[in-house]
Amino acid sequence: MVKTYWRSVYKWVLHFVTGKGEIQRFCSSGWHTASMSFKVLISMYYSKQARSVIYSIIRTPEIFDVSDTTTKVCSIKNISPKDDVVNLNLVHCMHGLRSVNVVIIQIQRLASSSYDSMNEGHIQRLNHLWESIFPNRRRNGGMITAEWGEIGFQGSDPATDFRGMGLLGLVQLLYFTTNYPSKARKVLLSSNHPRRFYPFAATGINITSLILEFLNQQRFHEKLLHTLEKGRTAIFSDFRNGGPSENLDLIEAGTNGVHELYCLFFYEFHLLWEARDPPNVMSFQAIYVDFKRAMRKQFPSLEEI
C-alpha cells in the first residue's frame, strides 16, 4: 500500500514536470527495447484506468488484438494518434506482451496434454530421454521396466510420473538432457549418491510444476520479453504477416526460453542439494521449500516489483 502510494506521487510529479504520462515518457525515449515493454507492462499493471486492458494481457492470458489494445491504451492514457514514435513503440510493446501470452498458452497446452503410452511420438521422446542419458546402453525390459528407476522415475512405467505435468514434464526433461548432456549427467550422478539420493526424473517434473507456477504468476515476463526481443531482430518491423507475435520461429524461441529457465532451475537445485549435503532423502522437502523461496526472490512477480 505504501509503495503504491509513493509510486502514484512520483508519477504525478513527473507528469506535472514533463507534461507527459508515464507510458508516453517510456515510449518516447528512443527505439523500442524489451525493457520498454516491461516498463509499459508495470505501468499498466499499477494503473487503475488500465485495469480492464491489463486483465486481457496478463490475467487470462489471452491472444489479444494488438491494434485494438494499443488504441485502448492510447485512449485511456490520452496519447495522441499523431505521436508516431510513441504509437509505434507502443505497438512493438504490445507485440512483445502478446508473444509472451502465446508462449505461455503453448506451455499450458503441453502441461494439459497427457502422456499417451500408445502415441508413437510420445514413445520416441521417452526413448530419446533414455538414449540422451545412456547413449550406449539399451534397456532390457522394454517400455515398462524397473530400469527407469535408474533415472529417477518412481515406478516401472514412467507414464504414471507424467500425470501431474503431462507432456510438458517429458519435454523439459528431454530438453535438459539433450541440450546440456554433461550437466544433466552430473546432476543424475549426484542424485544417485548412495546417501543423499533423490529421484532425478521425479524432481525434474516437480521443477516443471514450479516453472508453470512462475509463468502463471507473471514471474518470467521480464526474462521472456528480453528473450523474444533477441529473436525479433531477424523480423524487425515486419508487420506484413500480422507482426512479430505471429512469427512461429519467434514463438519457438520464446518457448525454448522457458525450457532454458527450467534447465537453470534444475541445476540450481542440484547446487543447493550438494551444498546442503543432507543426511538422506528425507531432507528433500525442506531443501526444496528453501529452493523455491530463493527462486521467488530471484524472479519476483509484478506486484512484488
N, C-alpha and C positions, 0 to 999 in steps of 0.2 A: 504493500500500500504506500509506504514512504517513498520507495523507489519510483513508483508510478507517478506520485505527486511531483517529485523533483524533475522527473523526465518531462512532465507537462509544462512546468515552469521554464525549463531550459528551452523547450520547443517554442514557447510563446515569446521568449526574449529574442531568440534568433529570427523568428518570423517578424517581429517588430523591427529589428535592426536591418534585416536584409530585404524585407518585403516579399519574401518567398516562403512557401510552405516547405516542410521537411522533404517530402518526396521530390518536389520541384528542385530543391537545392541538390539533393543526391544525383538527380538525373541531368543536371546542367553542368556537372563537374568533369566533362571530357567524354572520352569513348566509354562505351559500356564495358563493365567488368563483372566478374562473379560477385565481388564484394558489394558492388552497387545493387545487384539483385537481392542480396541478403539484407542490406540496409533497408531497401524498399519493403521487403517482407516483414522485417521487425517493425518498421514504421506503421504498416497496415495492421499488424498484429495488435499494437497498442492503441490504435485509433478507434474511437467509439463510432465515428461516422463510417469507417470502412469495415465494420464487423460483418455486414452481410456479404461483402466481397470476399473477405478472408475466409469465411466459412466454406465457400466453394473451392478455395485454393488449397487449404491445408486441413480443414476439419473433416473432410469426407474421405480421402481426396477425390476430386473429380478431374476428368479430362476436359477442362473448361475451354471456352472460346476465347482466344487471345484478344481479338479485335474488340469484342463486346466487353470483356473485362477491363481492357485498357480504357475504353470510353467511359465506363462506370467510374473508374478511379479518377480520371481527369475531371469528371463532373463533380464528384464528391469533394475533390481537393482543389477545385476552381483553377485547374490548369488549362490554359488557353490552347485550343487546337492549332493555333498559329505558331506555337512554340515548338518548332520542328525538332530541335535537339532533344528536348525533354520527352516529347512524344515518341521519337524513335528509340531512345534509350529505355523508355518505359515498356515499349513493345518487346524489346530484347529481354528485359527483366521478366515479363510475363511468359515469354517462351522458355526461359530458364526454369521458372517455377512450374510451368506446365510439364516440362520434360521430367522434372523430379517426380511429379504425380504419376506420369506414365511408368516410370521406373518402379515406383512403389506398388502400383497396381500389378505390374508384371511379377514382382516378388511375391505379392499376396496370392496371386493365382498359382504360383508354384507351390506355396505352402498349403493351399487348399486342394491341390491335386494329389490324390492318394497314389502311393507306390503300388503298382499293379504287377504281381508276380507272373502274369500271363502276357504282359506287354514286352515285346522283343526289345524295344528301345530302352525300357527301364532295366531289363536284364543285362543288356550290353553295358549300360552305365555302371551297374553294380559290379560286373565282371572287370570293367576298366578300373574301378576303385581298387580291387584286389591286385590287379596287374601293376598299377602305379606304385603300390607299396611293396609287393613281392614280384618283381618283374621276371624272375627266373624260377618261379615256383607255381606249379599247378595245384589246385585243390583236389583232394582225393574223393571228397564227398558230394560233389555237385553243388547245387544251389542251396540246399538245406543241409548244413553240416556244422558240427561243433567248431570247425576250423575258423569260422567267422569270429569266434571269441578272441582269436589272436590279434584282431584289430579293434577289439573293444565293443563288439555287438554283444547284447546281453543274452542272446539265445542262439539257437542253431538256424533260425530264419530271420535275416535282417529286416524283412518286411515289417515285423512287429515293432521294431525300433523307430521306423519312419512314420508310425501312425500319428504322432503329435505334430510333426512339421512337414509331413507329406514329402513330395518330390524335392522340395527345397533343401531338406536335410541331406539328401544324397547329392544333389547338385553342388552344394557348398563343400561337402567333404571331398568330392571329386576335384573341385576347383583347387582346393588347398594341396591335395596330393599330386596333382599333375603340374601345377604352376610353381610349386615350391617343394619339390620332392625331397630335397635334403633336409629342409626344415621339418617337413611332415614326418619323415623317418626319425628325426631327432626327438620330436615330440612323442611319437609312438614308443620309441625305446625308453624314454623317461616314464611314460605311462605304464610300461610293463616292468617297472622296477619291482624286485621281489618283496620289498617292504612297503613302499609308498605307492602302490598300484592304484590306478584309476582307469575306467573304461574309455579308451580313446574315441571310438565312434560315438558312443552314447554322450560323451562330453561335447563332442562336436555338434551333435543335434541340440543339446542344451544351449550351446552358443548361438546356433541358428535361431532358436527361440528368442534369445536376447537381442540379436540383430533385428528381428522382426518387431520386437517391442520398441526398440530405439527408433526404428523407421516410423512407426505409428505415433511416437511421441515427438516427432519432428526434431530429433537429436542429430540427424545426419544431413539436414538441409544445407547447411553451410558447406560441408565437405562435398556433397554431391553437386552443388552449384559450381564449385571450382573444378571438379572432375569433368562436368559437362562443358564448361567453358573451354577447357583444353581441347576437347573433342570437336567443339563447334568451330574452331578456326578453319577447318577444312571446308566448311559450308557457310562461311561468314556472309551475312546479308543475303543469303539465298532464300527468298520468300516466294519463289515461283511455285513450289510444291507444298505450300502450307507452312513454310518456315522451319526453323531448326528443330522444333519439338515434334515434327512429323518425320524426321530423318531416322530410319531404323538403325543405321550404324551408330548414330549418336546415342540412341536409347540403349543399344548393346553396351556401349562404353560406360554409360551410367549404371547399368545392371552389373557389369564387371566391377565397377567402383564399389558397389555394395558387397560383392564377394571378396574384394580386396580388404575391406573392413573386417569381414569375417576372419580372414587369414591373420590379420593384425590381432584381433581379439584372441584367437586360439593360441597364438604364440605368446601373447602377453599373459594368458592364463598359465601356460607352461612355465614361463619365467617365475611367476609368483609361486607356483606349486614347488618348484625346485628351491626357491629362496626360503620358503617356509619349512621345507623338509619335514613334512608331517610324519608321525609315527606309523600311520596306516590310512587306509581309505576312509575310515570313519571321520576323518577331518575334512572330507571333501565339501560338505555342505557349508561349514563355517568359512572355509577359504573361498568358496565360490561366491558367497554373500559379500565378502570383502572385495573380491574381484569386480563384482557388479557395481558396488559402491564407487570404486576407483574409476571405472569406465563412465559412470554417470557424471562424475566430476570433470572428466576429460571431454565429454560430449554433452554439454548442458542442453536442456530443452529451451524453447523460445521464451517461456515465462521465467526461466532461471537466468537469462542473459541480462 
